[in-house]
Amino acid sequence: MFDSLTSKLGEILDSLTKRGALSENDVDSALREIRIALIEADVALNVVKSFIESVKQRAIGEEVLRSVTPGQMVIKIVHDHLVEMLGGANEDASPNHEDAGLNLVGVPPVVVLMVGLQGSGKTTTSAKLGLRIKKRDKKKVLMASLDVYRPAAQQQLEVLGSQSDVPTLPVIMGEKPVGIASRAMDMARREGYDVVILDTAGRMHVDQELMDEVAKISAVTNPIETLLVADAMTGQDAVNMAKEFDEKVGVTGIVLTRVDGDARGGAALSMRAVTGKPIKLMGVGERLDELESFQASRIAGRILGQGDIVGLVEKAAEVIDKEDAEKLAKKMMKGQFTLNDMAEQLKQVRSMGDVGGLLGMVPGLSKMKKQISEANIDDKMIARQQAILSSMTPSERYKPKVLNGSRRRRIAAGSGTSVQDVNRLLKQHKQMGQMMKKMGKMGPRGMMSGGMPPGMMPRG
């Protein structure tokens, strides 16, 4: 979502770090460019104005201009103020919950009320949240759809519930939203549920009828969290809508959806500053497990091209078994890296989510977008490699030296790829094996740069 803004800010701040000593005019010029970049990214004008004034006050201070690394100091100031704009470091962690500030503490069943406009992704987000709470917090979750207006809305939540293995309230046709909410609470108390997620109806725009209905539901269920689901791609409209919802029904936090889209990102940067409500979660893909905590310091790092290595490690920890990883590491250090091992690694990478998103979390890679694009490193490339490996026999994967020309042609035909693709994969596997063997000989020094000796990244 922040690709364009990241690229522009990267160029501006890189030019500062290359200059050595900075004058006040240098800082003023850079801030003018940052101001334009933020406005073009659809950040609210009053938020931009406040941000630039705050950065300027600190950036032209004597301790910065006379610093040994003034450019780096300015980058740190911009980063700190981005964190503040997005919610502040104090909202990045909660002592009671893994998610940033999501409150589930109370006498069960606690209620999470999902509100927002039609088309914002409320129903899908409700299912994502149900799965997240079930997996991360080990709580028993019940979901209920109160949307009796949109055709098949209740059935949609039912289907998503079965996909995520999170129970949903049985549908009774003709029942009113407040009645559904009361029945959900009764069932939750009777059957020992910890959390009830209520997916309310939306409208095309904010109106009094919608607000009255949400207010009644809120009065009956007394939600511990009222989360506003907002589409990040709607720009400043989402910010204005958030303000209206908060004024009329009160919200405790915001969930941004479609963060993986091509939006300019201004809504995310403006929403916290304009509404005063924290952005708690963000939808980063279509899959039900693609809902992440919104943590200001990590998002600021991504915007400035510094990556999000903590987020990357967390994603890896969810899908990679520690013992298996240690066994594979020992094998690889001895140069024992088979095509079966490569297939397992590709499977793990794909299960972590969109490859483009993962690469964006690696520090420094945001500045290599062009090279990554030219190398075609994406989900399709990994799927193609998986297809090639699946077309091999177990003995071929274990002993790739047997792969002569005719076998390679058979594998290419079986995987719907070309012989060149097969050759490329085999070359990559060989390079990885050689690299790991070298790292094993280097010992602890081989783990430098995050386990990748400089200049040894295999091509492709």
LOMARTOR-683002 format. One record per residue (C-alpha): x, y, z. Coordinates in steps of 0.5 Angstrom, whole numbers, padded with zeros to 4 digits. Layout:
BEGIN
xx->X | yy->Y | zz->Z
...
END
This chain:
BEGIN
xx->0000 | yy->0000 | zz->0000
xx->0006 | yy->0005 | zz->0002
xx->0010 | yy->0003 | zz->-0005
xx->0010 | yy->0010 | zz->-0008
xx->0011 | yy->0014 | zz->-0001
xx->0016 | yy->0009 | zz->0001
xx->0020 | yy->0010 | zz->-0006
xx->0019 | yy->0018 | zz->-0006
xx->0021 | yy->0019 | zz->0002
xx->0027 | yy->0014 | zz->0000
xx->0030 | yy->0018 | zz->-0005
xx->0029 | yy->0025 | zz->-0001
xx->0032 | yy->0022 | zz->0005
xx->0038 | yy->0018 | zz->0002
xx->0040 | yy->0025 | zz->-0001
xx->0040 | yy->0028 | zz->0006
xx->0045 | yy->0022 | zz->0008
xx->0050 | yy->0023 | zz->0002
xx->0051 | yy->0030 | zz->0004
xx->0055 | yy->0030 | zz->0010
xx->0054 | yy->0037 | zz->0013
xx->0047 | yy->0040 | zz->0013
xx->0045 | yy->0047 | zz->0013
xx->0038 | yy->0049 | zz->0015
xx->0036 | yy->0050 | zz->0008
xx->0038 | yy->0043 | zz->0006
xx->0033 | yy->0041 | zz->0011
xx->0028 | yy->0046 | zz->0009
xx->0028 | yy->0043 | zz->0002
xx->0028 | yy->0036 | zz->0004
xx->0021 | yy->0038 | zz->0008
xx->0018 | yy->0041 | zz->0003
xx->0019 | yy->0035 | zz->-0002
xx->0016 | yy->0030 | zz->0004
xx->0010 | yy->0035 | zz->0005
xx->0009 | yy->0034 | zz->-0003
xx->0010 | yy->0027 | zz->-0002
xx->0005 | yy->0026 | zz->0004
xx->0000 | yy->0030 | zz->0000
xx->0000 | yy->0026 | zz->-0006
xx->0000 | yy->0020 | zz->-0002
xx->-0007 | yy->0023 | zz->0000
xx->-0005 | yy->0024 | zz->0007
xx->-0010 | yy->0029 | zz->0010
xx->-0008 | yy->0037 | zz->0010
xx->-0008 | yy->0038 | zz->0017
xx->-0004 | yy->0032 | zz->0019
xx->0001 | yy->0034 | zz->0014
xx->0002 | yy->0041 | zz->0016
xx->0002 | yy->0038 | zz->0024
xx->0007 | yy->0033 | zz->0022
xx->0012 | yy->0038 | zz->0018
xx->0012 | yy->0043 | zz->0023
xx->0014 | yy->0038 | zz->0029
xx->0019 | yy->0035 | zz->0025
xx->0022 | yy->0042 | zz->0023
xx->0023 | yy->0044 | zz->0030
xx->0027 | yy->0038 | zz->0032
xx->0031 | yy->0037 | zz->0025
xx->0034 | yy->0044 | zz->0025
xx->0036 | yy->0044 | zz->0032
xx->0043 | yy->0045 | zz->0033
xx->0044 | yy->0038 | zz->0036
xx->0042 | yy->0035 | zz->0029
xx->0046 | yy->0040 | zz->0024
xx->0052 | yy->0039 | zz->0028
xx->0052 | yy->0032 | zz->0029
xx->0057 | yy->0027 | zz->0026
xx->0051 | yy->0024 | zz->0022
xx->0046 | yy->0029 | zz->0021
xx->0042 | yy->0026 | zz->0015
xx->0041 | yy->0019 | zz->0019
xx->0039 | yy->0024 | zz->0025
xx->0034 | yy->0027 | zz->0021
xx->0031 | yy->0020 | zz->0018
xx->0030 | yy->0018 | zz->0026
xx->0026 | yy->0024 | zz->0027
xx->0022 | yy->0023 | zz->0021
xx->0021 | yy->0016 | zz->0023
xx->0019 | yy->0018 | zz->0031
xx->0014 | yy->0023 | zz->0028
xx->0011 | yy->0018 | zz->0023
xx->0010 | yy->0013 | zz->0029
xx->0007 | yy->0018 | zz->0033
xx->0002 | yy->0020 | zz->0027
xx->0000 | yy->0013 | zz->0027
xx->-0001 | yy->0012 | zz->0034
xx->0005 | yy->0012 | zz->0038
xx->0010 | yy->0007 | zz->0041
xx->0005 | yy->0006 | zz->0047
xx->0000 | yy->0003 | zz->0043
xx->0004 | yy->-0002 | zz->0040
xx->0004 | yy->-0007 | zz->0046
xx->-0002 | yy->-0009 | zz->0051
xx->0000 | yy->-0013 | zz->0057
xx->-0006 | yy->-0017 | zz->0057
xx->-0006 | yy->-0019 | zz->0049
xx->-0001 | yy->-0020 | zz->0043
xx->-0005 | yy->-0016 | zz->0039
xx->-0003 | yy->-0008 | zz->0040
xx->-0009 | yy->-0006 | zz->0044
xx->-0014 | yy->-0011 | zz->0043
xx->-0018 | yy->-0012 | zz->0049
xx->-0021 | yy->-0018 | zz->0051
xx->-0021 | yy->-0018 | zz->0058
xx->-0028 | yy->-0019 | zz->0062
xx->-0033 | yy->-0023 | zz->0064
xx->-0034 | yy->-0028 | zz->0059
xx->-0037 | yy->-0028 | zz->0054
xx->-0034 | yy->-0021 | zz->0052
xx->-0037 | yy->-0018 | zz->0046
xx->-0033 | yy->-0015 | zz->0040
xx->-0038 | yy->-0011 | zz->0035
xx->-0036 | yy->-0010 | zz->0028
xx->-0039 | yy->-0004 | zz->0025
xx->-0037 | yy->0000 | zz->0018
xx->-0040 | yy->0001 | zz->0011
xx->-0042 | yy->-0004 | zz->0006
xx->-0037 | yy->-0007 | zz->0002
xx->-0031 | yy->-0005 | zz->0007
xx->-0030 | yy->-0012 | zz->0008
xx->-0033 | yy->-0013 | zz->0015
xx->-0036 | yy->-0020 | zz->0014
xx->-0029 | yy->-0023 | zz->0012
xx->-0025 | yy->-0019 | zz->0017
xx->-0030 | yy->-0022 | zz->0023
xx->-0028 | yy->-0029 | zz->0020
xx->-0021 | yy->-0027 | zz->0020
xx->-0021 | yy->-0024 | zz->0027
xx->-0025 | yy->-0030 | zz->0030
xx->-0020 | yy->-0035 | zz->0027
xx->-0014 | yy->-0030 | zz->0030
xx->-0017 | yy->-0030 | zz->0037
xx->-0018 | yy->-0038 | zz->0037
xx->-0011 | yy->-0039 | zz->0034
xx->-0007 | yy->-0034 | zz->0038
xx->-0011 | yy->-0033 | zz->0045
xx->-0014 | yy->-0041 | zz->0045
xx->-0021 | yy->-0038 | zz->0046
xx->-0027 | yy->-0041 | zz->0044
xx->-0031 | yy->-0036 | zz->0039
xx->-0038 | yy->-0035 | zz->0037
xx->-0039 | yy->-0031 | zz->0031
xx->-0046 | yy->-0028 | zz->0029
xx->-0049 | yy->-0024 | zz->0023
xx->-0054 | yy->-0019 | zz->0024
xx->-0054 | yy->-0017 | zz->0017
xx->-0061 | yy->-0018 | zz->0015
xx->-0061 | yy->-0013 | zz->0009
xx->-0056 | yy->-0016 | zz->0004
xx->-0057 | yy->-0022 | zz->0001
xx->-0054 | yy->-0028 | zz->0003
xx->-0050 | yy->-0024 | zz->0008
xx->-0051 | yy->-0029 | zz->0014
xx->-0050 | yy->-0035 | zz->0010
xx->-0043 | yy->-0032 | zz->0008
xx->-0041 | yy->-0032 | zz->0015
xx->-0043 | yy->-0039 | zz->0016
xx->-0039 | yy->-0041 | zz->0010
xx->-0033 | yy->-0037 | zz->0013
xx->-0034 | yy->-0040 | zz->0019
xx->-0034 | yy->-0047 | zz->0017
xx->-0027 | yy->-0045 | zz->0013
xx->-0024 | yy->-0043 | zz->0019
xx->-0027 | yy->-0048 | zz->0024
xx->-0030 | yy->-0042 | zz->0028
xx->-0038 | yy->-0044 | zz->0030
xx->-0043 | yy->-0039 | zz->0028
xx->-0050 | yy->-0038 | zz->0030
xx->-0055 | yy->-0042 | zz->0027
xx->-0059 | yy->-0037 | zz->0022
xx->-0067 | yy->-0036 | zz->0023
xx->-0070 | yy->-0033 | zz->0017
xx->-0074 | yy->-0026 | zz->0019
xx->-0071 | yy->-0025 | zz->0026
xx->-0069 | yy->-0018 | zz->0027
xx->-0062 | yy->-0016 | zz->0029
xx->-0063 | yy->-0014 | zz->0036
xx->-0066 | yy->-0021 | zz->0037
xx->-0060 | yy->-0024 | zz->0033
xx->-0055 | yy->-0021 | zz->0038
xx->-0059 | yy->-0023 | zz->0044
xx->-0060 | yy->-0030 | zz->0042
xx->-0052 | yy->-0030 | zz->0041
xx->-0051 | yy->-0028 | zz->0048
xx->-0056 | yy->-0033 | zz->0051
xx->-0052 | yy->-0039 | zz->0047
xx->-0045 | yy->-0036 | zz->0048
xx->-0047 | yy->-0036 | zz->0056
xx->-0050 | yy->-0043 | zz->0056
xx->-0045 | yy->-0046 | zz->0052
xx->-0039 | yy->-0043 | zz->0055
xx->-0036 | yy->-0039 | zz->0049
xx->-0031 | yy->-0034 | zz->0051
xx->-0032 | yy->-0029 | zz->0046
xx->-0038 | yy->-0027 | zz->0041
xx->-0036 | yy->-0023 | zz->0035
xx->-0042 | yy->-0019 | zz->0032
xx->-0042 | yy->-0017 | zz->0025
xx->-0047 | yy->-0012 | zz->0024
xx->-0050 | yy->-0009 | zz->0017
xx->-0047 | yy->-0004 | zz->0013
xx->-0050 | yy->0002 | zz->0009
xx->-0047 | yy->0005 | zz->0002
xx->-0047 | yy->0011 | zz->0007
xx->-0047 | yy->0013 | zz->0014
xx->-0055 | yy->0015 | zz->0016
xx->-0059 | yy->0015 | zz->0022
xx->-0062 | yy->0009 | zz->0021
xx->-0056 | yy->0005 | zz->0021
xx->-0053 | yy->0009 | zz->0027
xx->-0060 | yy->0008 | zz->0031
xx->-0059 | yy->0000 | zz->0030
xx->-0052 | yy->0000 | zz->0032
xx->-0054 | yy->0004 | zz->0038
xx->-0059 | yy->-0001 | zz->0040
xx->-0055 | yy->-0007 | zz->0039
xx->-0049 | yy->-0004 | zz->0043
xx->-0054 | yy->-0003 | zz->0049
xx->-0056 | yy->-0010 | zz->0049
xx->-0049 | yy->-0013 | zz->0048
xx->-0045 | yy->-0008 | zz->0052
xx->-0039 | yy->-0009 | zz->0047
xx->-0032 | yy->-0009 | zz->0050
xx->-0029 | yy->-0007 | zz->0043
xx->-0033 | yy->-0003 | zz->0038
xx->-0028 | yy->-0004 | zz->0032
xx->-0030 | yy->0000 | zz->0025
xx->-0028 | yy->-0004 | zz->0019
xx->-0025 | yy->0001 | zz->0014
xx->-0023 | yy->0000 | zz->0007
xx->-0016 | yy->0003 | zz->0006
xx->-0017 | yy->0004 | zz->-0001
xx->-0022 | yy->0009 | zz->0000
xx->-0017 | yy->0015 | zz->0002
xx->-0020 | yy->0021 | zz->0005
xx->-0027 | yy->0018 | zz->0005
xx->-0025 | yy->0013 | zz->0010
xx->-0022 | yy->0018 | zz->0015
xx->-0029 | yy->0022 | zz->0014
xx->-0033 | yy->0016 | zz->0015
xx->-0029 | yy->0014 | zz->0021
xx->-0030 | yy->0021 | zz->0025
xx->-0038 | yy->0020 | zz->0024
xx->-0038 | yy->0013 | zz->0026
xx->-0034 | yy->0015 | zz->0033
xx->-0038 | yy->0021 | zz->0034
xx->-0045 | yy->0018 | zz->0033
xx->-0044 | yy->0011 | zz->0036
xx->-0037 | yy->0011 | zz->0039
xx->-0031 | yy->0006 | zz->0037
xx->-0026 | yy->0003 | zz->0041
xx->-0021 | yy->0002 | zz->0035
xx->-0020 | yy->0001 | zz->0027
xx->-0019 | yy->-0005 | zz->0023
xx->-0016 | yy->-0003 | zz->0016
xx->-0018 | yy->-0008 | zz->0010
xx->-0014 | yy->-0008 | zz->0003
xx->-0008 | yy->-0006 | zz->0006
xx->-0005 | yy->-0010 | zz->0001
xx->-0008 | yy->-0006 | zz->-0005
xx->-0005 | yy->0000 | zz->-0009
xx->-0008 | yy->0005 | zz->-0005
xx->-0004 | yy->0011 | zz->-0003
xx->-0004 | yy->0010 | zz->0004
xx->-0006 | yy->0017 | zz->0006
xx->-0012 | yy->0014 | zz->0010
xx->-0008 | yy->0010 | zz->0015
xx->-0003 | yy->0015 | zz->0016
xx->-0009 | yy->0020 | zz->0017
xx->-0014 | yy->0016 | zz->0021
xx->-0011 | yy->0016 | zz->0028
xx->-0009 | yy->0023 | zz->0028
xx->-0016 | yy->0025 | zz->0025
xx->-0020 | yy->0021 | zz->0030
xx->-0016 | yy->0020 | zz->0036
xx->-0018 | yy->0012 | zz->0035
xx->-0012 | yy->0007 | zz->0035
xx->-0011 | yy->0003 | zz->0028
xx->-0011 | yy->-0004 | zz->0032
xx->-0011 | yy->-0009 | zz->0026
xx->-0010 | yy->-0009 | zz->0018
xx->-0012 | yy->-0014 | zz->0013
xx->-0006 | yy->-0016 | zz->0009
xx->-0009 | yy->-0021 | zz->0004
xx->-0015 | yy->-0025 | zz->0002
xx->-0014 | yy->-0031 | zz->0006
xx->-0017 | yy->-0032 | zz->0013
xx->-0010 | yy->-0032 | zz->0016
xx->-0008 | yy->-0025 | zz->0013
xx->-0010 | yy->-0021 | zz->0019
xx->-0004 | yy->-0017 | zz->0023
xx->-0003 | yy->-0013 | zz->0029
xx->-0002 | yy->-0005 | zz->0027
xx->0004 | yy->-0003 | zz->0030
xx->0006 | yy->0004 | zz->0029
xx->0014 | yy->0003 | zz->0030
xx->0014 | yy->-0003 | zz->0025
xx->0009 | yy->0000 | zz->0020
xx->0014 | yy->0007 | zz->0020
xx->0020 | yy->0002 | zz->0019
xx->0016 | yy->-0001 | zz->0013
xx->0014 | yy->0006 | zz->0010
xx->0022 | yy->0009 | zz->0011
xx->0024 | yy->0002 | zz->0007
xx->0027 | yy->0000 | zz->0014
xx->0023 | yy->-0007 | zz->0013
xx->0020 | yy->-0011 | zz->0019
xx->0024 | yy->-0016 | zz->0021
xx->0020 | yy->-0017 | zz->0027
xx->0014 | yy->-0018 | zz->0023
xx->0018 | yy->-0023 | zz->0019
xx->0020 | yy->-0027 | zz->0024
xx->0013 | yy->-0028 | zz->0027
xx->0010 | yy->-0030 | zz->0021
xx->0016 | yy->-0035 | zz->0020
xx->0015 | yy->-0038 | zz->0027
xx->0007 | yy->-0039 | zz->0026
xx->0009 | yy->-0044 | zz->0020
xx->0016 | yy->-0047 | zz->0021
xx->0017 | yy->-0052 | zz->0027
xx->0023 | yy->-0050 | zz->0031
xx->0026 | yy->-0057 | zz->0031
xx->0025 | yy->-0059 | zz->0024
xx->0029 | yy->-0052 | zz->0022
xx->0035 | yy->-0054 | zz->0027
xx->0035 | yy->-0061 | zz->0024
xx->0035 | yy->-0058 | zz->0017
xx->0040 | yy->-0052 | zz->0019
xx->0045 | yy->-0058 | zz->0021
xx->0044 | yy->-0062 | zz->0015
xx->0045 | yy->-0055 | zz->0010
xx->0051 | yy->-0054 | zz->0014
xx->0054 | yy->-0060 | zz->0012
xx->0052 | yy->-0059 | zz->0005
xx->0047 | yy->-0064 | zz->0005
xx->0041 | yy->-0060 | zz->0002
xx->0037 | yy->-0064 | zz->-0003
xx->0031 | yy->-0062 | zz->-0007
xx->0026 | yy->-0065 | zz->-0002
xx->0029 | yy->-0060 | zz->0003
xx->0028 | yy->-0054 | zz->-0002
xx->0021 | yy->-0057 | zz->-0004
xx->0020 | yy->-0056 | zz->0004
xx->0023 | yy->-0049 | zz->0004
xx->0018 | yy->-0047 | zz->-0002
xx->0012 | yy->-0050 | zz->0002
xx->0014 | yy->-0046 | zz->0008
xx->0015 | yy->-0039 | zz->0004
xx->0008 | yy->-0040 | zz->0001
xx->0005 | yy->-0041 | zz->0007
xx->0007 | yy->-0035 | zz->0010
xx->0003 | yy->-0031 | zz->0005
xx->0004 | yy->-0026 | zz->-0001
xx->0012 | yy->-0027 | zz->-0003
xx->0012 | yy->-0019 | zz->-0005
xx->0009 | yy->-0017 | zz->0002
xx->0015 | yy->-0022 | zz->0005
xx->0020 | yy->-0018 | zz->0001
xx->0018 | yy->-0012 | zz->0003
xx->0019 | yy->-0014 | zz->0010
xx->0026 | yy->-0015 | zz->0009
xx->0031 | yy->-0009 | zz->0011
xx->0034 | yy->-0006 | zz->0005
xx->0030 | yy->-0010 | zz->0000
xx->0025 | yy->-0004 | zz->-0002
xx->0030 | yy->0000 | zz->-0005
xx->0031 | yy->-0006 | zz->-0010
xx->0024 | yy->-0007 | zz->-0013
xx->0026 | yy->-0006 | zz->-0020
xx->0031 | yy->-0012 | zz->-0019
xx->0026 | yy->-0016 | zz->-0016
xx->0021 | yy->-0015 | zz->-0021
xx->0026 | yy->-0016 | zz->-0027
xx->0028 | yy->-0023 | zz->-0023
xx->0020 | yy->-0025 | zz->-0023
xx->0021 | yy->-0026 | zz->-0016
xx->0013 | yy->-0027 | zz->-0014
xx->0008 | yy->-0033 | zz->-0012
xx->0008 | yy->-0035 | zz->-0019
xx->0015 | yy->-0036 | zz->-0019
xx->0015 | yy->-0041 | zz->-0013
xx->0009 | yy->-0044 | zz->-0015
xx->0012 | yy->-0046 | zz->-0022
xx->0018 | yy->-0049 | zz->-0018
xx->0014 | yy->-0053 | zz->-0013
xx->0010 | yy->-0056 | zz->-0020
xx->0017 | yy->-0058 | zz->-0022
xx->0019 | yy->-0061 | zz->-0016
xx->0013 | yy->-0065 | zz->-0016
xx->0014 | yy->-0067 | zz->-0023
xx->0020 | yy->-0071 | zz->-0020
xx->0020 | yy->-0078 | zz->-0017
xx->0023 | yy->-0078 | zz->-0010
xx->0029 | yy->-0081 | zz->-0012
xx->0031 | yy->-0076 | zz->-0017
xx->0029 | yy->-0071 | zz->-0011
xx->0034 | yy->-0074 | zz->-0007
xx->0039 | yy->-0075 | zz->-0012
xx->0039 | yy->-0070 | zz->-0017
xx->0045 | yy->-0072 | zz->-0021
xx->0041 | yy->-0077 | zz->-0025
xx->0037 | yy->-0072 | zz->-0028
xx->0039 | yy->-0073 | zz->-0035
xx->0036 | yy->-0069 | zz->-0041
xx->0031 | yy->-0074 | zz->-0043
xx->0029 | yy->-0074 | zz->-0035
xx->0029 | yy->-0066 | zz->-0035
xx->0024 | yy->-0066 | zz->-0041
xx->0019 | yy->-0071 | zz->-0038
xx->0019 | yy->-0066 | zz->-0032
xx->0018 | yy->-0060 | zz->-0036
xx->0012 | yy->-0063 | zz->-0039
xx->0009 | yy->-0066 | zz->-0033
xx->0010 | yy->-0059 | zz->-0029
xx->0008 | yy->-0055 | zz->-0035
xx->0014 | yy->-0051 | zz->-0035
xx->0020 | yy->-0051 | zz->-0040
xx->0027 | yy->-0055 | zz->-0040
xx->0030 | yy->-0048 | zz->-0038
xx->0026 | yy->-0047 | zz->-0032
xx->0028 | yy->-0054 | zz->-0030
xx->0035 | yy->-0052 | zz->-0031
xx->0035 | yy->-0046 | zz->-0027
xx->0032 | yy->-0049 | zz->-0021
xx->0037 | yy->-0054 | zz->-0021
xx->0042 | yy->-0049 | zz->-0022
xx->0039 | yy->-0045 | zz->-0016
xx->0039 | yy->-0051 | zz->-0012
xx->0046 | yy->-0053 | zz->-0013
xx->0048 | yy->-0045 | zz->-0011
xx->0044 | yy->-0046 | zz->-0005
xx->0048 | yy->-0052 | zz->-0003
xx->0055 | yy->-0049 | zz->-0004
xx->0053 | yy->-0043 | zz->-0001
xx->0051 | yy->-0047 | zz->0006
xx->0057 | yy->-0052 | zz->0005
xx->0061 | yy->-0045 | zz->0005
xx->0057 | yy->-0043 | zz->0011
xx->0059 | yy->-0049 | zz->0015
xx->0066 | yy->-0049 | zz->0014
xx->0066 | yy->-0041 | zz->0016
xx->0063 | yy->-0043 | zz->0023
xx->0059 | yy->-0038 | zz->0027
xx->0062 | yy->-0033 | zz->0022
xx->0058 | yy->-0036 | zz->0017
xx->0051 | yy->-0033 | zz->0020
xx->0053 | yy->-0026 | zz->0019
xx->0048 | yy->-0022 | zz->0015
xx->0042 | yy->-0026 | zz->0018
xx->0045 | yy->-0032 | zz->0016
xx->0047 | yy->-0030 | zz->0009
xx->0055 | yy->-0029 | zz->0007
xx->0055 | yy->-0022 | zz->0003
xx->0055 | yy->-0023 | zz->-0004
xx->0053 | yy->-0030 | zz->-0004
xx->0045 | yy->-0030 | zz->-0005
xx->0043 | yy->-0035 | zz->-0011
xx->0041 | yy->-0031 | zz->-0017
xx->0033 | yy->-0032 | zz->-0019
END
